[in-house]
């Protein structure tokens, strides 16, 4: 008697790599997790970019996310949280390769188009906002939420936000605010606005025509950015180099939105706030994205070993009690020496890009 084999379910790839006409498509494919990035995904994206760079049949690369919720909700912080308890070696490798990918995207020789539709947070910003063409829609919700989990903006986030007009980037980083598509345009995180109903048509056109021509045809006038109306008090209050003075300015402002922002900032990790502000100020003085990513790599690994990251993930993601117990608990208790330590060289680690190449 012959047994009938039981069909096995074929697992969906975490990234779908496809070709359509002259278009190379990278589709992040973990829709249930809003396409949160894993080490496998970073490797698959990098391999596709390497293959297509010298392929004359590929004229444009398009990044998008599967599902209806968004492009990418960031890195897989639960996996990083678990790894932190085991010493953080896997996270160090992941970040080295992820940050190298961010730099690769920024220097990619062919048009790299990112559809920043829906949720685009943290690592999602890293794989999109460094591209040549960044498209946002009426559904875009973009942000760097790291201070809310005791971490610091990375993936080149401090490079982008430190170069935003005035102090808009400082406000976005310290509050971990989620912003609209027009806000992303204002901050310099995106270039093109269009209605989400036209994305499929855009994709089809990119397979046939040059990217610049297509994007000019599809670009629409964006609504006014909500942050534009708030820039006056944002610039006035955030133009200081210590968090306590910023909070005091927000509390003293006659604008109620500034007062609300103070409460939002004070709910974040005091250590993460101070390290984030110093990261932004230092990033302004660094010459390019690569040098900022080097700084972020040091800061990220120091933050991984600090207590607030694990506590922030516990409170927001694991237990979801939304009541983190930060250590130290107040801004006044965070010593400058402790902040400076986040920027110190890593024991046993070379440069970021050296570390990444050695780990492959």
CORBELFEN-V981745 format. One record per residue. N is the residue number from 1. PHI is phi in whole degrees, -180 to 180 (none if undefined). PSI is psi as a letter, one per 30 degrees, with the letter a starting at -180 (999 if undefined). D_FIRST is the distance of its C-alpha to the first C-alpha in Angstrom with 2 decimals. Layout:
n:N phi:PHI psi:PSI d_first:D_FIRST
n:N phi:PHI psi:PSI d_first:D_FIRST
This chain:
n:1 phi:none psi:k d_first:0.00
n:2 phi:-96 psi:k d_first:3.77
n:3 phi:-79 psi:k d_first:6.45
n:4 phi:-81 psi:k d_first:9.52
n:5 phi:-63 psi:k d_first:12.46
n:6 phi:-83 psi:k d_first:15.34
n:7 phi:-64 psi:k d_first:18.46
n:8 phi:-102 psi:k d_first:21.26
n:9 phi:-77 psi:k d_first:24.82
n:10 phi:-85 psi:k d_first:27.09
n:11 phi:-68 psi:k d_first:30.35
n:12 phi:-69 psi:k d_first:33.47
n:13 phi:-66 psi:k d_first:35.92
n:14 phi:-71 psi:f d_first:39.08
n:15 phi:-135 psi:k d_first:41.17
n:16 phi:-94 psi:k d_first:40.35
n:17 phi:-108 psi:j d_first:42.07
n:18 phi:-134 psi:l d_first:42.63
n:19 phi:-124 psi:k d_first:44.91
n:20 phi:-144 psi:j d_first:46.72
n:21 phi:59 psi:b d_first:49.43
n:22 phi:-94 psi:g d_first:51.84
n:23 phi:-108 psi:k d_first:50.62
n:24 phi:-98 psi:k d_first:48.52
n:25 phi:-108 psi:k d_first:47.02
n:26 phi:-115 psi:j d_first:46.29
n:27 phi:-116 psi:j d_first:44.70
n:28 phi:-64 psi:k d_first:44.47
n:29 phi:-131 psi:h d_first:41.17
n:30 phi:-126 psi:i d_first:41.14
n:31 phi:-60 psi:e d_first:42.50
n:32 phi:-65 psi:f d_first:41.75
n:33 phi:-102 psi:g d_first:44.02
n:34 phi:48 psi:h d_first:46.48
n:35 phi:60 psi:h d_first:45.30
n:36 phi:-57 psi:k d_first:46.73
n:37 phi:-76 psi:k d_first:46.80
n:38 phi:-121 psi:l d_first:44.66
n:39 phi:-61 psi:e d_first:45.03
n:40 phi:-61 psi:e d_first:42.02
n:41 phi:-63 psi:e d_first:43.72
n:42 phi:-60 psi:e d_first:46.98
n:43 phi:-65 psi:e d_first:45.30
n:44 phi:-66 psi:e d_first:43.52
n:45 phi:-63 psi:e d_first:46.81
n:46 phi:-61 psi:e d_first:48.71
n:47 phi:-63 psi:e d_first:46.27
n:48 phi:-64 psi:e d_first:46.54
n:49 phi:-63 psi:e d_first:50.32
n:50 phi:-63 psi:e d_first:50.46
n:51 phi:-67 psi:e d_first:48.34
n:52 phi:-80 psi:f d_first:50.29
n:53 phi:-58 psi:e d_first:53.72
n:54 phi:-109 psi:g d_first:53.87
n:55 phi:-97 psi:j d_first:51.70
n:56 phi:-67 psi:f d_first:54.16
n:57 phi:-79 psi:f d_first:51.63
n:58 phi:-110 psi:j d_first:51.91
n:59 phi:-99 psi:e d_first:55.32
n:60 phi:-140 psi:k d_first:54.71
n:61 phi:-112 psi:k d_first:52.43
n:62 phi:-123 psi:k d_first:51.62
n:63 phi:-104 psi:k d_first:50.51
n:64 phi:-147 psi:l d_first:49.18
n:65 phi:-122 psi:k d_first:47.06
n:66 phi:-74 psi:l d_first:43.96
n:67 phi:87 psi:l d_first:44.39
n:68 phi:-100 psi:f d_first:47.56
n:69 phi:-90 psi:f d_first:49.11
n:70 phi:165 psi:l d_first:50.48
n:71 phi:-69 psi:e d_first:50.36
n:72 phi:-169 psi:k d_first:50.00
n:73 phi:-88 psi:g d_first:50.98
n:74 phi:111 psi:a d_first:51.74
n:75 phi:-77 psi:l d_first:50.10
n:76 phi:-79 psi:i d_first:47.44
n:77 phi:-70 psi:f d_first:50.05
n:78 phi:-66 psi:e d_first:47.68
n:79 phi:-63 psi:e d_first:46.05
n:80 phi:-67 psi:e d_first:49.58
n:81 phi:-59 psi:e d_first:50.67
n:82 phi:-66 psi:e d_first:47.90
n:83 phi:-67 psi:e d_first:48.65
n:84 phi:-58 psi:e d_first:52.34
n:85 phi:-70 psi:f d_first:51.60
n:86 phi:-109 psi:g d_first:50.04
n:87 phi:106 psi:f d_first:53.00
n:88 phi:83 psi:g d_first:52.38
n:89 phi:-64 psi:e d_first:51.21
n:90 phi:-65 psi:e d_first:48.39
n:91 phi:-66 psi:e d_first:50.86
n:92 phi:-61 psi:e d_first:53.37
n:93 phi:-67 psi:e d_first:50.89
n:94 phi:-60 psi:e d_first:49.82
n:95 phi:-65 psi:e d_first:53.43
n:96 phi:-59 psi:e d_first:54.44
n:97 phi:-74 psi:e d_first:51.81
n:98 phi:-65 psi:e d_first:52.41
n:99 phi:-67 psi:e d_first:56.17
n:100 phi:-62 psi:e d_first:55.85
n:101 phi:-63 psi:e d_first:53.77
n:102 phi:-57 psi:e d_first:56.58
n:103 phi:-66 psi:e d_first:59.07
n:104 phi:-61 psi:e d_first:56.88
n:105 phi:-61 psi:e d_first:56.70
n:106 phi:-66 psi:f d_first:60.48
n:107 phi:-108 psi:g d_first:61.06
n:108 phi:-64 psi:k d_first:58.33
n:109 phi:-75 psi:f d_first:59.92
n:110 phi:-103 psi:l d_first:58.16
n:111 phi:-56 psi:k d_first:58.58
n:112 phi:-114 psi:j d_first:56.40
n:113 phi:-109 psi:k d_first:56.19
n:114 phi:-113 psi:k d_first:55.02
n:115 phi:-91 psi:j d_first:54.33
n:116 phi:-90 psi:h d_first:55.66
n:117 phi:-93 psi:k d_first:54.53
n:118 phi:73 psi:b d_first:53.98
n:119 phi:-77 psi:k d_first:53.85
n:120 phi:-139 psi:j d_first:54.90
n:121 phi:-126 psi:k d_first:55.65
n:122 phi:49 psi:c d_first:56.21
n:123 phi:-58 psi:f d_first:53.75
n:124 phi:-65 psi:e d_first:53.29
n:125 phi:-65 psi:e d_first:56.98
n:126 phi:-62 psi:e d_first:56.45
n:127 phi:-91 psi:g d_first:53.94
n:128 phi:-122 psi:e d_first:55.96
n:129 phi:-74 psi:f d_first:59.69
n:130 phi:-93 psi:f d_first:60.21
n:131 phi:-76 psi:l d_first:59.00
n:132 phi:-71 psi:e d_first:61.40
n:133 phi:-127 psi:k d_first:60.77
n:134 phi:-119 psi:j d_first:59.95
n:135 phi:-105 psi:k d_first:59.30
n:136 phi:-119 psi:l d_first:59.76
n:137 phi:-134 psi:a d_first:59.50
n:138 phi:-69 psi:f d_first:60.68
n:139 phi:-98 psi:f d_first:57.56
n:140 phi:-64 psi:k d_first:58.15
n:141 phi:-133 psi:j d_first:58.52
n:142 phi:-115 psi:k d_first:59.34
n:143 phi:-176 psi:l d_first:60.48
n:144 phi:-117 psi:j d_first:60.52
n:145 phi:-89 psi:g d_first:59.77
n:146 phi:-64 psi:e d_first:59.96
n:147 phi:-62 psi:f d_first:63.08
n:148 phi:-74 psi:f d_first:61.39
n:149 phi:-118 psi:g d_first:58.86
n:150 phi:72 psi:g d_first:61.38
n:151 phi:-121 psi:a d_first:60.59
n:152 phi:-131 psi:k d_first:62.54
n:153 phi:-52 psi:k d_first:61.89
n:154 phi:-134 psi:a d_first:60.12
n:155 phi:48 psi:h d_first:58.21
n:156 phi:80 psi:g d_first:61.68
n:157 phi:-63 psi:e d_first:62.57
n:158 phi:-72 psi:f d_first:65.88
n:159 phi:-66 psi:e d_first:66.70
n:160 phi:-65 psi:e d_first:66.16
n:161 phi:-72 psi:f d_first:67.83
n:162 phi:-71 psi:f d_first:70.78
n:163 phi:-107 psi:g d_first:71.58
n:164 phi:-71 psi:l d_first:71.38
n:165 phi:-58 psi:k d_first:74.74
n:166 phi:54 psi:b d_first:77.07
n:167 phi:-110 psi:g d_first:75.34
n:168 phi:-60 psi:e d_first:72.46
n:169 phi:-67 psi:e d_first:69.98
n:170 phi:-64 psi:e d_first:71.44
n:171 phi:-60 psi:e d_first:71.11
n:172 phi:-63 psi:e d_first:67.48
n:173 phi:-72 psi:e d_first:66.58
n:174 phi:-73 psi:e d_first:68.41
n:175 phi:-85 psi:f d_first:67.36
n:176 phi:58 psi:h d_first:63.75
n:177 phi:-69 psi:k d_first:64.37
n:178 phi:-95 psi:k d_first:61.88
n:179 phi:-115 psi:l d_first:63.63
n:180 phi:-84 psi:l d_first:63.35
n:181 phi:-59 psi:e d_first:62.82
n:182 phi:-60 psi:e d_first:66.59
n:183 phi:-61 psi:e d_first:67.20
n:184 phi:-61 psi:e d_first:64.87
n:185 phi:-63 psi:e d_first:66.96
n:186 phi:-62 psi:e d_first:70.13
n:187 phi:-78 psi:f d_first:68.90
n:188 phi:87 psi:g d_first:67.80
n:189 phi:-88 psi:f d_first:64.07
n:190 phi:-150 psi:l d_first:63.38
n:191 phi:-124 psi:f d_first:65.10
n:192 phi:-130 psi:k d_first:63.77
n:193 phi:-115 psi:k d_first:63.41
n:194 phi:-158 psi:l d_first:61.51
n:195 phi:-76 psi:k d_first:59.84
n:196 phi:-62 psi:f d_first:56.14
n:197 phi:-66 psi:f d_first:55.48
n:198 phi:-103 psi:g d_first:56.26
n:199 phi:-65 psi:e d_first:53.89
n:200 phi:-65 psi:e d_first:51.25
n:201 phi:-65 psi:e d_first:54.01
n:202 phi:-60 psi:e d_first:55.36
n:203 phi:-60 psi:e d_first:52.03
n:204 phi:-63 psi:e d_first:51.77
n:205 phi:-67 psi:e d_first:55.35
n:206 phi:-65 psi:f d_first:54.88
n:207 phi:-72 psi:f d_first:52.22
n:208 phi:-115 psi:f d_first:54.89
n:209 phi:-127 psi:l d_first:58.29
n:210 phi:-60 psi:k d_first:60.03
n:211 phi:-59 psi:e d_first:59.58
n:212 phi:-62 psi:e d_first:63.30
n:213 phi:-64 psi:e d_first:63.88
n:214 phi:-64 psi:e d_first:60.98
n:215 phi:-67 psi:e d_first:61.94
n:216 phi:-64 psi:e d_first:65.54
n:217 phi:-69 psi:e d_first:64.43
n:218 phi:-93 psi:f d_first:62.25
n:219 phi:-62 psi:k d_first:64.52
n:220 phi:-122 psi:l d_first:66.24
n:221 phi:-69 psi:k d_first:69.21
n:222 phi:-82 psi:k d_first:68.06
n:223 phi:-63 psi:l d_first:69.55
n:224 phi:-64 psi:k d_first:71.99
n:225 phi:-71 psi:k d_first:70.40
n:226 phi:-54 psi:e d_first:70.95
n:227 phi:-68 psi:f d_first:71.94
n:228 phi:-60 psi:e d_first:74.74
n:229 phi:-73 psi:f d_first:76.78
n:230 phi:-109 psi:g d_first:76.42
n:231 phi:-65 psi:f d_first:77.18
n:232 phi:-62 psi:e d_first:80.81
n:233 phi:-74 psi:f d_first:80.16
n:234 phi:-63 psi:e d_first:77.10
n:235 phi:-63 psi:e d_first:79.22
n:236 phi:-68 psi:e d_first:82.05
n:237 phi:-87 psi:e d_first:80.01
n:238 phi:-96 psi:g d_first:77.45
n:239 phi:-83 psi:h d_first:79.90
n:240 phi:-119 psi:l d_first:80.34
n:241 phi:-106 psi:g d_first:78.86
n:242 phi:-140 psi:k d_first:78.06
n:243 phi:-68 psi:e d_first:75.83
n:244 phi:-60 psi:e d_first:78.41
n:245 phi:-68 psi:e d_first:80.93
n:246 phi:-62 psi:e d_first:78.37
n:247 phi:-62 psi:e d_first:77.48
n:248 phi:-62 psi:e d_first:81.18
n:249 phi:-65 psi:e d_first:81.84
n:250 phi:-65 psi:e d_first:79.03
n:251 phi:-69 psi:e d_first:80.39
n:252 phi:-83 psi:f d_first:83.95
n:253 phi:-62 psi:k d_first:83.08
n:254 phi:-81 psi:f d_first:84.38
n:255 phi:-89 psi:k d_first:81.12
n:256 phi:-63 psi:e d_first:78.72
n:257 phi:-63 psi:e d_first:75.74
n:258 phi:-67 psi:e d_first:76.97
n:259 phi:-60 psi:e d_first:77.31
n:260 phi:-65 psi:e d_first:73.72
n:261 phi:-64 psi:e d_first:72.60
n:262 phi:-61 psi:e d_first:74.34
n:263 phi:-64 psi:e d_first:72.30
n:264 phi:-64 psi:e d_first:69.08
n:265 phi:-62 psi:e d_first:70.08
n:266 phi:-67 psi:f d_first:71.09
n:267 phi:-82 psi:f d_first:67.66
n:268 phi:-85 psi:l d_first:66.08
n:269 phi:-62 psi:k d_first:65.86
n:270 phi:-58 psi:e d_first:69.43
n:271 phi:-65 psi:e d_first:68.31
n:272 phi:-62 psi:e d_first:66.03
n:273 phi:-61 psi:e d_first:68.89
n:274 phi:-69 psi:e d_first:71.33
n:275 phi:-69 psi:e d_first:68.97
n:276 phi:-62 psi:e d_first:67.96
n:277 phi:-62 psi:e d_first:71.60
n:278 phi:-66 psi:e d_first:72.44
n:279 phi:-60 psi:e d_first:69.38
n:280 phi:-64 psi:e d_first:70.61
n:281 phi:-66 psi:e d_first:74.16
n:282 phi:-69 psi:e d_first:73.13
n:283 phi:-62 psi:e d_first:70.73
n:284 phi:-59 psi:e d_first:73.68
n:285 phi:-93 psi:f d_first:75.37
n:286 phi:-82 psi:k d_first:72.44
n:287 phi:-79 psi:f d_first:72.41
n:288 phi:-157 psi:l d_first:68.88
n:289 phi:-62 psi:e d_first:65.35
n:290 phi:-59 psi:e d_first:64.21
n:291 phi:-69 psi:e d_first:66.96
n:292 phi:-70 psi:e d_first:66.17
n:293 phi:-63 psi:e d_first:62.47
n:294 phi:-59 psi:e d_first:63.61
n:295 phi:-64 psi:e d_first:65.63
n:296 phi:-63 psi:e d_first:62.82
n:297 phi:-63 psi:e d_first:60.46
n:298 phi:-62 psi:e d_first:62.95
n:299 phi:-63 psi:e d_first:63.56
n:300 phi:-63 psi:e d_first:59.89
n:301 phi:-71 psi:e d_first:59.04
n:302 phi:-66 psi:e d_first:62.12
n:303 phi:-66 psi:e d_first:61.18
n:304 phi:-62 psi:e d_first:57.67
n:305 phi:-86 psi:f d_first:59.29
n:306 phi:-85 psi:l d_first:61.76
n:307 phi:-70 psi:f d_first:61.13
n:308 phi:-71 psi:f d_first:61.50
n:309 phi:-65 psi:e d_first:58.36
n:310 phi:-61 psi:e d_first:56.05
n:311 phi:-69 psi:e d_first:58.18
n:312 phi:-65 psi:e d_first:58.21
n:313 phi:-67 psi:e d_first:54.44
n:314 phi:-58 psi:e d_first:54.11
n:315 phi:-71 psi:e d_first:56.57
n:316 phi:-93 psi:e d_first:55.39
n:317 phi:-121 psi:e d_first:51.62
n:318 phi:-82 psi:d d_first:50.27
n:319 phi:-86 psi:f d_first:52.32
n:320 phi:57 psi:h d_first:53.93
n:321 phi:-85 psi:f d_first:57.09
n:322 phi:59 psi:g d_first:59.22
n:323 phi:-130 psi:i d_first:61.66
n:324 phi:-67 psi:k d_first:61.63
n:325 phi:-109 psi:j d_first:63.92
n:326 phi:-73 psi:k d_first:65.30
n:327 phi:-131 psi:j d_first:66.83
n:328 phi:-66 psi:l d_first:69.72
n:329 phi:-88 psi:f d_first:70.08
n:330 phi:-131 psi:l d_first:73.03
n:331 phi:-61 psi:e d_first:74.26
n:332 phi:-64 psi:f d_first:77.36
n:333 phi:-85 psi:f d_first:75.37
n:334 phi:-83 psi:j d_first:73.59
n:335 phi:-81 psi:k d_first:75.66
n:336 phi:-61 psi:e d_first:76.29
n:337 phi:-63 psi:e d_first:75.31
n:338 phi:-68 psi:e d_first:71.87
n:339 phi:-65 psi:e d_first:71.49
n:340 phi:-60 psi:e d_first:72.67
n:341 phi:-64 psi:f d_first:70.11
n:342 phi:-65 psi:f d_first:67.27
n:343 phi:-100 psi:g d_first:68.69
n:344 phi:-73 psi:l d_first:69.03
n:345 phi:-57 psi:l d_first:67.04
n:346 phi:-88 psi:k d_first:63.67
n:347 phi:-63 psi:k d_first:63.55
n:348 phi:76 psi:g d_first:61.50
n:349 phi:-115 psi:k d_first:60.71
n:350 phi:-85 psi:a d_first:62.04
n:351 phi:-72 psi:l d_first:62.50
n:352 phi:-55 psi:e d_first:59.81
n:353 phi:-74 psi:f d_first:58.87
n:354 phi:-67 psi:e d_first:59.01
n:355 phi:-61 psi:e d_first:56.70
n:356 phi:-64 psi:e d_first:54.22
n:357 phi:-69 psi:e d_first:54.14
n:358 phi:-71 psi:f d_first:53.79
n:359 phi:-90 psi:f d_first:50.77
n:360 phi:-82 psi:999 d_first:48.72
